[in-house]
Amino acid sequence: QVQLVESGGGLVQAGDSLRLSCAASGRTFSTYAMGWFRQAPGKEREFVAAISASGGSTDYADSVKGRFTISRDNAKNTLYLQMNSLKPEDTAVYYCAKSIFGYTVTHGSAFNSWGQGTQVTVSS
């Protein structure tokens, strides 16, 4: 089974940027779509972004579209989330996940491997 480890979270001011990384230990990373989800205090986990196995297709939640960019480096088994123009409402624990499919899917049930999460806190 694949192991996913997120990094890059931290405390920033509104308007700042952060880049999250997710390192995968599996041997079939390049064959599966990947995604980012987040969970804020008092809220359920929500979809943030997804990317196809090849990196050719992406999907974003409306709340982050135009500000966040998902990307991957299959040679390095690494997934990224570039977050710009951060807002206090972006504060959450961010999780990376591996999909059972090769194409972009936004539903959590389509992802079968999850990291432990990295905390992102945005102050006003």
C-alpha positions as CSV (number, residue, x, y, z in Angstrom):
1,Q,0.0,0.0,0.0
2,V,1.1,3.5,-0.8
3,Q,2.3,5.8,2.0
4,L,1.7,9.6,1.7
5,V,3.4,12.2,3.8
6,E,2.4,15.9,3.6
7,S,4.7,18.8,4.4
8,G,4.9,22.6,3.9
9,G,2.1,23.8,6.2
10,G,2.6,26.7,8.6
11,L,1.3,30.0,9.9
12,V,1.0,32.9,7.5
13,Q,-0.8,36.2,7.0
14,A,-3.7,36.7,4.7
15,G,-2.5,37.4,1.2
16,D,0.6,35.2,1.7
17,S,1.6,32.0,-0.2
18,L,2.4,28.5,0.8
19,R,3.5,25.4,-1.2
20,L,2.4,22.0,0.2
21,S,4.2,18.8,-0.8
22,C,3.1,15.2,-0.6
23,A,5.7,12.5,-0.9
24,A,4.4,9.0,-2.0
25,S,6.3,5.8,-1.3
26,G,4.3,3.6,-3.6
27,R,5.6,2.1,-6.8
28,T,2.6,3.0,-9.0
29,F,2.2,6.7,-8.2
30,S,2.2,7.8,-11.9
31,T,-0.8,5.6,-12.7
32,Y,-3.3,7.2,-10.3
33,A,-5.0,10.6,-10.0
34,M,-4.2,12.5,-6.8
35,G,-6.0,15.0,-4.8
36,W,-5.9,17.5,-1.9
37,F,-8.6,17.8,0.7
38,R,-8.9,19.9,3.8
39,Q,-10.7,19.9,7.1
40,A,-11.3,23.1,9.1
41,P,-12.3,23.2,12.8
42,G,-16.0,22.3,13.2
43,K,-16.4,21.4,9.5
44,E,-16.4,18.2,7.5
45,R,-13.5,17.3,5.1
46,E,-13.9,19.0,1.8
47,F,-12.4,18.7,-1.7
48,V,-9.8,21.2,-2.7
49,A,-8.1,20.1,-5.9
50,A,-7.4,17.0,-8.0
51,I,-5.0,16.1,-10.8
52,S,-5.0,13.2,-13.3
53,A,-2.3,10.5,-13.4
54,S,-0.5,12.3,-16.3
55,G,-1.0,15.7,-14.9
56,G,-2.9,16.8,-18.0
57,S,-6.2,17.5,-16.2
58,T,-7.1,19.3,-13.0
59,D,-10.1,20.2,-11.0
60,Y,-10.6,22.8,-8.3
61,A,-13.2,23.7,-5.7
62,D,-14.8,27.0,-6.4
63,S,-13.5,28.4,-3.2
64,V,-9.8,28.1,-4.3
65,K,-10.1,28.3,-8.1
66,G,-7.7,31.0,-9.4
67,R,-5.7,31.0,-6.2
68,F,-4.5,27.4,-5.8
69,T,-2.6,25.3,-8.3
70,I,-2.2,21.5,-8.1
71,S,0.7,19.8,-9.8
72,R,2.8,16.6,-9.7
73,D,6.2,15.3,-10.5
74,N,5.8,11.6,-11.3
75,A,9.6,11.1,-11.5
76,K,9.8,12.2,-7.9
77,N,6.6,10.6,-6.7
78,T,5.5,14.0,-5.4
79,L,2.3,16.0,-5.4
80,Y,2.2,19.7,-4.8
81,L,-0.3,22.4,-4.0
82,Q,0.7,26.0,-4.6
83,M,-1.5,28.3,-2.5
84,N,-1.5,32.0,-3.3
85,S,-3.6,34.9,-1.9
86,L,-4.4,32.9,1.2
87,K,-7.5,33.8,3.2
88,P,-8.4,33.1,6.9
89,E,-11.1,30.7,5.6
90,D,-8.3,28.6,4.1
91,T,-7.2,27.6,7.6
92,A,-7.5,23.8,7.9
93,V,-5.5,20.6,8.0
94,Y,-4.7,19.7,4.4
95,Y,-4.5,16.1,3.3
96,C,-3.2,14.5,0.1
97,A,-4.8,11.4,-1.2
98,K,-4.4,8.8,-4.0
99,S,-7.4,7.9,-6.2
100,I,-8.4,4.5,-7.4
101,F,-8.8,6.0,-10.8
102,G,-6.4,7.6,-13.3
103,Y,-8.7,10.6,-14.1
104,T,-9.7,13.4,-11.8
105,V,-12.4,12.7,-9.3
106,T,-13.6,15.0,-6.5
107,H,-15.5,12.6,-4.2
108,G,-13.6,11.4,-1.2
109,S,-14.8,7.8,-1.7
110,A,-12.7,7.6,-4.9
111,F,-9.5,7.9,-2.9
112,N,-8.1,4.9,-1.1
113,S,-4.9,6.2,0.5
114,W,-4.5,9.3,2.7
115,G,-1.7,11.2,4.4
116,Q,-1.7,12.3,8.0
117,G,-2.2,16.0,7.0
118,T,-0.3,19.3,7.4
119,Q,-1.7,22.3,9.3
120,V,-2.2,25.6,7.4
121,T,-3.2,28.6,9.5
122,V,-4.0,32.0,7.9
123,S,-4.3,35.0,10.1
124,S,-6.0,38.3,9.2
